[in-house]
Amino acid sequence: MRILSLNGGSSSLKLGLYELGATETRLAAGAVEGIGTERGQCWMRDAAGRSLTNAPGDFADSRVAVHAVFAVM
């Protein structure tokens, strides 16, 4: 089973994607930072720390940030 964990704050949205089985394994981690500013950043890394995305953007609110996360996934 896979679990997506989201933690939203006033200016960031952090995430972790986990595989649950006999053990818990983190598959990916990332964030949208700078929500509500002109200098936002969306990044995601795989379990080995390799960059899956690292893109600047204008994330006006949390709704836009969530859409950005799912677009990367």
N, C-alpha and C positions, 0 to 999 in steps of 0.2 A: 504494500500500500504506500502511496506517496502522499506526503503532507506538505502543503504550502503554508508557511507562517508569515503573516504580515504584521508589522508594528508601525503604526502611523503616528507621527507627531505633527507639530504645527508647521514645520518646514522640511520634513523628510519622511520617506517611506522606506523602511528596511524590510528585507525578506530573506527567508531561508527555505530551501526546498530539500526535503528529507525523504529517504527511503526507509520504511519500517519493515523489519523482518525479524530474524533472530537477534540482530543488532540494529541500532539506529545509525544511518549513514547520511551525512550532509552531501547532497549532490551539487548544490549551487548556493551562492549567497550574493546579495546585491543591495542596491539602494537607489532611490531617486532623492537627490539632495538639492536644496535650494528651491523648494516648492514656493511659488509666489514671488520669486525674484527673476531677474532677467538672466541670471547666471546659473541656471540649473544644470545638473549632471545626472545622467542615468548610467549606472555601471552594474555589471554582473560578472562573476567569476565561477568557474567550475570547481569541483572538489580538489583539483590539483593546483588551483590558484591561477589558472590560465584565464585571460580576459575573454569573455564572450561578447561583451559590448562595453563601450566607454564613450558615451555620446553627450555632448552638450545639448541643452534644449530649454525652451520656455515652458515650464510646467506651472500653469496658472493656479491649479488647485489639486487636491488629493485625487479627484476623479481623473484628471488628466494623467497624474502620476501612475495610477493603477492601470490605465490603458497602456501606458508606455511599458510597464513591467510585463503585461501579458503579450504585447507585441514582440518582445524579445524572446519570450518563452515559446 
